[in-house]
């Protein structure tokens, strides 16, 4: 589950950056 959590966090960061742009 740790890997899934890390991947989820990464997706959140990517989405946040895309929306910020």
N, C-alpha and C positions, 0 to 999 in steps of 0.2 A: 504493500500500500504506500510505502514511502516513495517509491518511484512514481506512482500515479500522482501523489500529492505534488511532487516536484514538477512533473510534467504539467499538472493543472496550473501551478503557479507560473510556469513559463508561458503557458497559453494566455493567462490573465495579463501578464506583462506585455506580450506581443499585441494583444487586442487593445490594451490601454495605449500603447504607442501608436497603433494604427488610428485609433479614434482621436488621439492628440494631434496627429498630423492632419 
